[in-house]
């Protein structure tokens, strides 16, 4: 949705809004405006440094614009307006979430997209269009993907481009988003998708009918992960694999939490005992799919492998990527600083120096949750802002994804 410059009359309204009386009247007269006002007043007070990269004037103007646009807006429009305001924190940890009531109002096209090899790609699609898997998405409703990304950027809290695309991919099929951005007139209208298939040079245009969240779960989809590599993402919070041909231990850590059914400290003790007894040549620590939690939980593994590495001389490769975020990124740096480890993979979704340790409040009218950062973590004062870049960059490829190969792990094993 494009924003126009404030007219003289609107500037007068804006001035009144912040003088008190008129603001109270408007906010109390509309529950949606009341939620906007609550976020506007509360979030900067609670955040550790909300205005570190944005001006108070810009935030105020955005709030006034949001109030004006919300007078006749839907609940979903409110949700996106709130997201836009929260993104002024310029902090990936500070964001607005969904409620079940909002999810029930969402519509989406039967497809999903991922950013791989420098372009948006079809990663999930209804089976009738399976041949488009891995194809480059050129446009949505005639809007080039670069323009769609530019329009959507202000709605997705991020502090680097990697996380923007990772985060955006989770909602890039929502037709409610298209409507809010002005690339569709209604969430229920048919969406035209322009794709360059992998098999031919000519672009192909298809029409996709939006469905509700309930209907979405009933459809049959094809995904480019139909052939899954042994070392790929799993639902297990943490696990280990023996790659015997290469005398390598592969340890995957997918969430910085401990589970009662299989406590993390017990898992770590088993890993250290195995490494001590087996004399591995290589140890891989996979943090590519870990979005964080409590960074302290993995420190016994870091310190234990440090001691064993000095005794046995095995290599340590820590795998990172776009899904490596927050505490998982901190764990990667712990390995880098405390052991003789090499970071391998792709730039992280999390920024090395970042805001975090989140808390949450709910908006009074809608119950929409808002998370915010309470601390600023500086992992390296000399590091430029943005993603943590690995020592050895190995990017995944579309061909490998479709064939069920783990690009990063296979490249490492071939180098051993």
Protein Blocks (a to p, Z undefined) as FASTA:
>chain_A
ZZddddfklmmmmmmmmnommmmmmmmmpmklmmmmmmmmmmmmmpmblmlmbcfklmmm
mmmmmmmmmmmccfklmmmmmmmmmmmnopakbccdddfklmmmpccdddddddeehiac
dfbdcfklmmmgoiacfbgghiafklmmmmmmmmmgcfbfklmmmmmmmmmmpmklmmmn
opafbfkbccddddddfkbmbdcddddddddfklmmmpccddfklpccfklccfbfbdcd
ddfknopacdddfbdcddfklcfklmmmmmmmmmmmnopabdcddfklcgbjjfklmmmm
mmmmmmmmmmnopacdddddfklghjlmmmmmmmmmmmccddeddddfbdfbdcehiadd
ddfklopacdddfbdcdfblkbcgdjdddfbdcdddfklmmnopafklmmmmmmZZ
